Amino acid sequence: MRIFQVNGAGGPVVAAERPVPTPAAGEVLVRVKASSLNARDLLIATGKYTAAVPPGRVPLSDGAGIVEAVGDGVSRFRVGDRVMSTFHPTWLYGSFPQWGELYGVQRDGWLTEFIAVGEQSVVGVPEHLSFEEAATLPCAALTAWSAVSGVGPGDALLVQGTGGVSVFALQFARLAGARVLATTSRPEKARRLRELGASDVVDYLGTPEWGAEVRALTGGRGVDLVVEIGGAGTISQSIAAVAYGGRISLVGNLASGGGMDLTRFFERGATLRTITVGSRSDFERMNRVISQARLRPVVDRVFSFDETPDAFSWFAEGTRFGKVVIAH
Ligand SMILES: NC(=O)c1ccc[n+]([C@@H]2O[C@H](COP(=O)([O-])OP(=O)(O)OC[C@H]3O[C@@H](n4cnc5c(N)ncnc54)[C@H](OP(=O)(O)O)[C@@H]3O)[C@@H](O)[C@H]2O)c1
């Protein structure tokens, strides 16, 4: 079977051949039909990830496909079922236990034609979604779902930029009846954010003090929740934007900067909560909501398996809106 692997020297992923695995007891063999890229995959492929990645590792946490064969004792799935990966293969339910083995780092990921994984580590695909759409859910969608949990009608929420997590957060928050304000660096993306239901869009490059702008747009009250993807480079503006007693869901650290002024944060009486994607049970609940609402992920572009290096280049470029997918 064909795979792509990291070359260990920070260069592009490279194609290679491996034998098709045989599912062990309790495992399913999945014929992967689509995968998707997340910010961490770019870091893994370019040798900038926080943990060591051995040369030859197959990247990507997110994939969807068909169960091709099952090992002894498998009862959750049958041959022909449509399944998706889970980001944390061993976090099934409850609060975050600890970091376990992750795809693309300690174990081979989904940038492959076939993968054998424990039956507990995959979930069913919502019926209305294609494989390309389903492959966007395991990391970005579940992270967004966890980040916006608890918001509802009457709440105002801020999402930053137009990457995978932020666009899903916008969709879920709108579904929950909340008002959503958004930032972006690109005026052409503002229209698309509004089409998805953003009430207001602020240009964070043209308005460096965008936190005050967001506050003004909410009548001086501030937003109840910020989905923080910029981290050190944006948190001070997020604190300016958040309402007294509001929440900041700390998801990412995409933007370099000075970090947090603790005094100002303290003055807000706000809560900072870190997000680590979510458990399998969170994923299954999210999928029920996606099915009921017939929500469709925003797919920016689909690349063929052969075009995988181009998919990584496109992901790095920054003009995309939503998710970048590879069709296997
Ligand atoms: N904690 C978790 O569980 C978890 C899970 C998934 C991802 N993450 C992290 O969350 C972050 C986002 O992930 P992703 O996959 O959605 O990334 P992504 O798709 O790469 O997001 C890229 C977008 O982020 C926006 N952006 C970049 N710098 C920004 C800034 N200073 N202010 C506002 N927006 C900015 C840009 O939007 P515009 O082009 O519109 O300006 C850019 O297009 C990453 O740091 C990732 O590692 C964490």
The ligand as an ORCA input file, in Angstrom:
! r2SCAN-3c Opt
* xyz 0 1
  N      -5.948     22.514     21.880
  C      -6.465     21.730     20.961
  O      -7.164     20.765     21.265
  C      -6.232     22.054     19.522
  C      -6.873     21.331     18.517
  C      -6.736     21.745     17.192
  C      -5.923     22.824     16.902
  N      -5.255     23.456     17.903
  C      -4.447     24.648     17.630
  O      -5.367     25.690     17.329
  C      -4.800     26.563     16.377
  C      -5.738     26.640     15.182
  O      -5.785     25.370     14.539
  P      -6.359     25.227     13.074
  O      -6.122     23.831     12.635
  O      -7.727     25.809     13.027
  O      -5.340     26.193     12.353
  P      -5.323     26.764     10.939
  O      -6.384     26.126     10.104
  O      -3.914     26.659     10.500
  O      -5.669     28.299     11.183
  C      -5.104     29.236     10.329
  C      -5.841     30.550     10.440
  O      -5.639     31.134     11.713
  C      -5.812     32.519     11.588
  N      -4.813     33.246     12.344
  C      -3.484     33.103     12.308
  N      -2.920     34.021     13.117
  C      -3.926     34.735     13.657
  C      -4.000     35.851     14.533
  N      -2.913     36.439     15.014
  N      -5.221     36.303     14.868
  C      -6.340     35.726     14.385
  N      -6.326     34.706     13.533
  C      -5.133     34.233     13.178
  C      -5.719     32.876     10.113
  O      -7.005     33.300      9.692
  P      -7.208     34.478      8.623
  O      -6.570     33.989      7.352
  O      -8.683     34.616      8.516
  O      -6.547     35.698      9.165
  C      -5.323     31.562      9.469
  O      -5.910     31.375      8.203
  C      -3.407     25.999     16.087
  O      -2.477     26.639     16.940
  C      -3.534     24.545     16.464
  O      -2.296     23.965     16.787
  C      -5.395     23.098     19.193
*
